[in-house]
Amino acid sequence: MGINYYSILNLKRHCTKDDVHIAFGKLVKTQVENCCLVMLCEAYEVLSDPFRRAIYDEYGEEGIKKGVKTNDLYIGPWTYHRNVISTYSEYCALNNPITNLFMKSNGMVVMDFKKNKGRPDIVKLPLQLTLNEIFNGTIKLVKLKKKSNLICDSMENEKQVLKIKIPRGFPTGGTLKSEILKPDIGHDNIKTVYIFTTEDLPHKIFKRDNMDLIVVQKVLLKQVLLGIRIVINTLDHKVLRINITEAITPDYVKIIHNEGMPDMNFPSKRGDIIIRFDIIFPLYMSISDENFCELFEDKKNIPI
């Protein structure tokens, strides 16, 4: 991650915005004559801004300073201006209820209505996806409830729909961004940035491990020794019939190559289907049992 801004401010990653302000206020007084003051102010500039903090939490210092570019979004690089006086002045304004509304300019007191100009609201939300949606790619419709609007009460109960494009093979825990402009009456429009973190919904057959799909097959003791045929319906609607002729041990796996999830960056490349086995041992079986004895008979043709 590079520079740890949380460590510089002696904070944990789950800290609140108020925690950032309090920590900076305590530390800045002890660092006035110390070369660490610039780094302290840089950490404050990143963690006190919701948008910069969200980018830093996801992509680290490199994402902040070099920018982030994927198939779905581009965020330009940011560099600290190294003006510690400006940073401290902003800190004082944010923590003073009077200077939040007023600013001094050439000896005159003026109203500051554009304090938050250009600073978007950040909303983080989970986005649950099925393996079929991830395998094929899709457009996910997300309904958002609009907040109460004092100018037009008829809009209060309306829902806004975001269209989120899900690329094929999108990774678990990946993030997608969508922006909405909302009117700020009498001032400039303010952006709301929605950052969605994807989660895999359970599938009745498969569990994803990066690009691989895991299948757990229950087998009886007789099947462990004599073999079994497994039928698997893949996510692209193929039917695979796999003959297991080896003796199945607790750590035995069967790999079906190139039948797993597609690679998001190279859709023609795919992972594997990995079959693991859950052996069901009988709780009790007498050695005189005919079925048990049949397992050890010498047979020329072993059925699958």
C-alpha positions as CSV (number, residue, x, y, z in Angstrom):
1,M,0.0,0.0,0.0
2,G,3.0,2.4,0.3
3,I,2.6,5.2,2.9
4,N,0.2,4.2,5.7
5,Y,-1.8,7.4,6.3
6,Y,-3.7,5.7,9.2
7,S,-0.5,4.9,11.0
8,I,0.7,8.5,10.6
9,L,-2.4,9.8,12.4
10,N,-2.3,6.9,14.9
11,L,-5.7,5.7,13.7
12,K,-7.4,2.4,12.8
13,R,-8.9,1.8,9.3
14,H,-12.5,1.8,10.7
15,C,-12.1,5.4,12.2
16,T,-14.7,8.0,11.6
17,K,-14.2,11.4,9.9
18,D,-14.4,13.0,13.4
19,D,-11.6,10.8,14.6
20,V,-9.5,12.1,11.7
21,H,-10.1,15.7,12.7
22,I,-9.4,15.0,16.4
23,A,-6.2,13.1,15.7
24,F,-4.8,15.7,13.3
25,G,-5.6,18.5,15.9
26,K,-3.6,16.7,18.6
27,L,-0.6,15.8,16.4
28,V,-0.2,19.0,14.5
29,K,0.7,21.0,17.6
30,T,3.6,18.6,18.4
31,Q,4.9,18.5,14.8
32,V,5.2,22.3,14.1
33,E,9.0,22.2,14.2
34,N,9.3,18.7,12.9
35,C,10.0,17.6,9.3
36,C,7.0,15.2,9.6
37,L,4.5,18.1,9.4
38,V,4.2,17.8,5.6
39,M,3.5,14.1,5.8
40,L,1.0,14.6,8.7
41,C,-0.9,17.2,6.6
42,E,-0.9,14.9,3.5
43,A,-2.4,12.1,5.6
44,Y,-5.1,14.5,6.8
45,E,-5.9,15.7,3.3
46,V,-6.4,12.1,2.2
47,L,-8.4,10.7,5.1
48,S,-10.6,13.7,5.7
49,D,-11.9,13.7,2.2
50,P,-14.4,10.8,1.7
51,F,-13.6,10.4,-2.0
52,R,-9.8,10.3,-1.6
53,R,-10.2,8.0,1.4
54,A,-12.3,5.6,-0.6
55,I,-9.7,5.5,-3.4
56,Y,-6.9,5.0,-0.9
57,D,-8.7,2.2,1.0
58,E,-9.2,0.4,-2.3
59,Y,-6.0,1.1,-4.3
60,G,-3.5,2.4,-1.7
61,E,-1.1,5.3,-2.1
62,E,-0.3,4.3,-5.7
63,G,-4.0,4.6,-6.7
64,I,-4.1,8.1,-5.1
65,K,-1.0,9.5,-6.7
66,K,-1.0,7.7,-10.1
67,G,-4.7,7.5,-10.6
68,V,-6.9,4.5,-11.2
69,K,-7.9,3.2,-14.7
70,T,-10.0,0.1,-15.3
71,N,-12.5,-0.9,-18.0
72,D,-15.3,0.9,-16.1
73,L,-13.8,4.0,-14.6
74,Y,-10.9,6.5,-14.6
75,I,-9.8,8.6,-11.6
76,G,-7.1,11.1,-12.2
77,P,-4.0,11.3,-10.0
78,W,-3.8,13.5,-6.9
79,T,-0.7,15.1,-5.4
80,Y,-0.5,17.0,-2.1
81,H,0.2,20.7,-2.6
82,R,2.6,20.8,0.4
83,N,1.1,24.0,1.7
84,V,0.7,23.1,5.3
85,I,-0.7,26.5,6.2
86,S,-3.5,26.0,3.8
87,T,-4.2,22.5,5.2
88,Y,-4.2,23.9,8.8
89,S,-6.5,26.8,7.8
90,E,-9.0,24.3,6.3
91,Y,-8.8,22.2,9.4
92,C,-9.6,25.2,11.6
93,A,-12.5,26.2,9.4
94,L,-14.0,22.7,9.5
95,N,-13.8,22.6,13.3
96,N,-15.3,26.1,14.0
97,P,-19.0,26.5,13.6
98,I,-18.7,30.2,12.8
99,T,-15.9,29.9,10.2
100,N,-18.0,27.1,8.5
101,L,-20.4,29.9,7.4
102,F,-18.0,32.9,7.2
103,M,-14.6,33.5,5.9
104,K,-12.3,36.5,6.3
105,S,-11.2,38.2,3.0
106,N,-9.0,41.3,3.0
107,G,-10.3,42.3,6.4
108,M,-14.0,41.8,5.5
109,V,-16.3,39.0,6.6
110,V,-18.1,37.3,3.7
111,M,-20.4,34.3,3.5
112,D,-18.8,31.1,2.1
113,F,-21.6,29.2,0.3
114,K,-19.3,27.3,-2.0
115,K,-17.2,25.5,0.6
116,N,-18.2,22.0,-0.6
117,K,-18.0,22.9,-4.3
118,G,-16.6,20.0,-6.4
119,R,-16.5,17.6,-3.4
120,P,-18.8,14.7,-4.1
121,D,-20.8,12.6,-1.7
122,I,-19.5,9.0,-1.4
123,V,-22.0,6.2,-0.9
124,K,-20.7,2.6,-0.5
125,L,-23.1,-0.2,-1.2
126,P,-22.9,-4.0,-1.6
127,L,-23.9,-5.5,-5.0
128,Q,-24.9,-9.2,-4.9
129,L,-24.5,-11.2,-8.1
130,T,-25.3,-14.7,-9.2
131,L,-22.5,-16.8,-10.8
132,N,-24.6,-16.9,-14.0
133,E,-24.6,-13.1,-14.1
134,I,-20.9,-13.0,-13.6
135,F,-20.2,-15.8,-16.1
136,N,-22.2,-14.2,-18.9
137,G,-21.9,-10.5,-17.9
138,T,-25.0,-8.4,-17.5
139,I,-26.5,-5.0,-16.8
140,K,-27.6,-4.9,-13.2
141,L,-30.4,-2.5,-12.3
142,V,-30.1,-1.0,-8.8
143,K,-33.0,0.9,-7.4
144,L,-32.2,3.8,-5.1
145,K,-34.7,5.6,-2.9
146,K,-34.6,9.4,-3.3
147,K,-34.4,11.5,-0.2
148,S,-37.1,14.0,0.7
149,N,-37.0,17.1,-1.6
150,L,-38.2,20.3,0.0
151,I,-38.8,22.0,-3.3
152,C,-40.8,19.2,-4.9
153,D,-42.5,16.9,-2.4
154,S,-44.0,14.8,-5.2
155,M,-40.5,13.4,-5.9
156,E,-40.1,12.2,-2.3
157,N,-41.2,8.6,-2.9
158,E,-39.7,8.1,-6.4
159,K,-36.9,5.7,-6.9
160,Q,-33.9,6.3,-9.1
161,V,-32.5,3.3,-11.1
162,L,-28.8,2.9,-11.8
163,K,-27.6,0.7,-14.6
164,I,-24.4,-1.1,-13.5
165,K,-22.5,-2.9,-16.2
166,I,-21.0,-6.2,-15.0
167,P,-18.2,-7.5,-17.2
168,R,-17.8,-11.2,-17.8
169,G,-15.7,-12.8,-15.0
170,F,-15.8,-9.8,-12.7
171,P,-13.9,-10.7,-9.5
172,T,-15.5,-11.2,-6.1
173,G,-15.0,-8.1,-3.9
174,G,-14.3,-5.9,-7.0
175,T,-15.7,-2.3,-7.1
176,L,-17.8,-0.5,-9.7
177,K,-18.5,3.2,-9.7
178,S,-21.5,5.1,-10.8
179,E,-22.1,8.9,-10.5
180,I,-25.3,11.0,-10.2
181,L,-25.6,14.7,-10.3
182,K,-28.1,16.1,-7.9
183,P,-29.3,19.7,-7.9
184,D,-28.1,22.0,-5.1
185,I,-30.7,24.8,-5.2
186,G,-29.1,28.2,-5.8
187,H,-25.6,26.7,-6.3
188,D,-23.7,24.3,-8.5
189,N,-24.7,20.7,-9.0
190,I,-23.2,18.2,-6.5
191,K,-22.1,14.7,-7.5
192,T,-23.0,11.6,-5.6
193,V,-20.6,8.8,-6.3
194,Y,-21.9,5.3,-5.6
195,I,-19.2,2.7,-5.1
196,F,-20.5,-0.9,-5.3
197,T,-18.5,-3.8,-3.9
198,T,-19.6,-7.1,-5.4
199,E,-20.5,-10.3,-3.5
200,D,-21.2,-13.8,-4.9
201,L,-24.6,-15.2,-4.1
202,P,-24.6,-19.0,-3.2
203,H,-25.0,-21.4,-6.1
204,K,-26.6,-24.8,-5.8
205,I,-23.6,-26.6,-7.4
206,F,-20.5,-24.3,-7.7
207,K,-18.5,-22.2,-5.4
208,R,-16.0,-19.7,-7.0
209,D,-12.3,-19.6,-6.2
210,N,-10.9,-16.8,-8.4
211,M,-11.5,-18.2,-11.9
212,D,-12.0,-21.8,-10.8
213,L,-15.4,-23.4,-9.9
214,I,-15.4,-25.8,-7.0
215,V,-17.8,-28.8,-6.9
216,V,-18.2,-31.0,-3.8
217,Q,-19.4,-34.5,-4.7
218,K,-20.7,-36.9,-2.1
219,V,-19.7,-40.5,-2.7
220,L,-20.5,-43.8,-0.9
221,L,-17.8,-46.3,0.2
222,K,-18.7,-48.6,-2.7
223,Q,-18.2,-45.7,-5.2
224,V,-14.9,-44.9,-3.6
225,L,-13.5,-48.3,-4.5
226,L,-15.4,-49.2,-7.7
227,G,-15.7,-45.8,-9.4
228,I,-18.5,-43.4,-10.3
229,R,-19.8,-41.4,-13.2
230,I,-20.5,-37.7,-12.3
231,V,-22.8,-35.5,-14.4
232,I,-22.3,-31.7,-14.2
233,N,-24.4,-29.0,-15.9
234,T,-22.0,-26.1,-16.5
235,L,-22.8,-22.4,-16.4
236,D,-22.8,-22.2,-20.2
237,H,-25.4,-25.0,-20.4
238,K,-23.1,-27.9,-21.3
239,V,-23.5,-31.4,-19.8
240,L,-20.2,-33.0,-18.6
241,R,-20.1,-36.7,-17.9
242,I,-17.0,-37.5,-16.0
243,N,-15.9,-41.1,-15.2
244,I,-13.9,-41.5,-12.0
245,T,-11.9,-44.7,-12.3
246,E,-9.2,-44.0,-9.7
247,A,-9.6,-44.9,-6.1
248,I,-11.0,-41.9,-4.3
249,T,-9.0,-40.7,-1.3
250,P,-9.9,-37.8,1.1
251,D,-7.4,-35.5,-0.7
252,Y,-8.2,-36.7,-4.3
253,V,-9.5,-34.1,-6.7
254,K,-10.6,-34.2,-10.4
255,I,-9.8,-31.2,-12.5
256,I,-11.7,-30.4,-15.7
257,H,-9.7,-27.8,-17.5
258,N,-11.1,-24.7,-19.2
259,E,-14.6,-25.1,-18.0
260,G,-14.5,-22.5,-15.2
261,M,-15.1,-18.8,-15.1
262,P,-13.9,-16.5,-17.9
263,D,-11.0,-14.1,-17.3
264,M,-12.4,-10.5,-17.1
265,N,-9.4,-9.1,-19.2
266,F,-9.2,-12.1,-21.5
267,P,-12.7,-13.6,-22.0
268,S,-11.4,-16.5,-24.1
269,K,-9.3,-17.7,-21.2
270,R,-11.1,-19.7,-18.6
271,G,-10.4,-21.3,-15.2
272,D,-11.1,-25.0,-14.3
273,I,-13.8,-27.0,-12.7
274,I,-12.4,-28.7,-9.6
275,I,-14.3,-31.7,-8.2
276,R,-13.6,-32.5,-4.6
277,F,-15.1,-35.5,-2.8
278,D,-17.0,-36.0,0.5
279,I,-16.8,-39.7,1.4
280,I,-19.8,-41.0,3.3
281,F,-18.7,-43.8,5.6
282,P,-21.3,-46.2,7.0
283,L,-21.9,-45.9,10.7
284,Y,-22.1,-49.7,11.0
285,M,-21.6,-52.6,8.7
286,S,-21.1,-56.3,9.6
287,I,-18.3,-58.1,7.9
288,S,-20.8,-60.8,7.0
289,D,-22.9,-58.3,5.1
290,E,-23.2,-59.5,1.5
291,N,-22.9,-55.9,0.1
292,F,-19.7,-55.4,2.1
293,C,-18.2,-58.7,0.9
294,E,-19.0,-57.8,-2.7
295,L,-16.6,-54.9,-2.6
296,F,-13.7,-57.3,-2.3
297,E,-14.7,-59.8,-5.0
298,D,-12.4,-60.1,-8.0
299,K,-14.5,-58.9,-10.9
300,K,-13.3,-58.5,-14.5
301,N,-15.7,-55.8,-15.4
302,I,-16.2,-53.1,-12.8
303,P,-19.3,-51.0,-13.4
304,I,-19.0,-47.2,-13.5
